[in-house]
Amino acid sequence: MLRLPALFTVPGDALAGAAAAGVRPGPRTLLAIGSSLSLYAAGMALNDWADRAEDAAERPHRPIPSGRVRPAAALTAAGALTGAGLALAAGAGRPALAVATPLAATVWAYDLKLKHSPAGPVAMATARGLDLLLGAAAGGGTRGGTGGGTWAATRGGIKGATRIGTKGGAWGGIRAALPSAALLGSHTLAVTAVSRRETTGSSVAAPLAALATTGALARLAGHRRTRLPAGRGAAAAPGLPGPGPDGSPPPADGLLAAALAAAYAATAARPCFHAALNPSPQLTQRAVGGGIRATIPLQAALAARSGATTTSLLVAALAPAGRMFARRAGLRKVSIT
């Protein structure tokens, strides 16, 4: 019911958010990841509960129609996981809880009301964007909602150290992460639009739109953001955003972002192209699966784009780990709905 391979696409949201906010992952980032995983799992359980009648006709192999899981148990699991997600977000600080609350509301609204409406893809995209902002909120603030950030050494040494990414505390980190959230949300919007016909096929427009979106996002994600650290003459701390000596992005970070963006495009574009040529249910489902798998290299590219090299490599490592888990568990098909 929880479709565990899909959970490997979740930690990268919070990690990319922390990178966009200009902070290293820490204990609060781990709490944000736990919150994201709980809310994502809650959404999958609630999705199966809400779609139990439709699944009985179209997907009888799913846990509720097949009798492996009772509807009441699925609904109870969704509620418990939502509570756990909000509790973990509260442990990461008030700003994180302030982001997790509308995230949870969006998840429930999507599954119970919006999924089959024109607003469905927008709701799913909003949830992904908020999930990235959750990482930025958790990484950029304390329990009181102020402080956070990391340190960069200046010419004055340790005593002259300057804090990076702390203007406005966690709220400043959230604002800094908005562009990354918009890019990730746009990808999710395109994939969700394709998924709405994964059982019937017969739509060329959605795969074509997803293909165009993939190209645009790959270009944007492959260009590293340049953000001056606070304080004149400050040099960015290792793994954090900051320009080179001449004010240009470090070449290695730019190359990594470009490589990860290319991996994202390669993962998402090919199955979308095939679905556009022949929009059968089988090829449409492959396009959806490719889009879901492409989420991880996109998250890694966004982290590299923000200058967090180590974080981007950590996120990228989730892709082979997820494939290995899926092969061992015999779970090759992962649906977004």
Helices and strands as residue ranges (DSSP letters): G 4-9, H 11-21, H 27-50, H 52-58, H 71-91, H 94-109, I 110-114, H 120-139, E 150-154, E 157-164, H 169-195, H 205-221, H 251-277, H 281-305, H 309-316, H 318-329
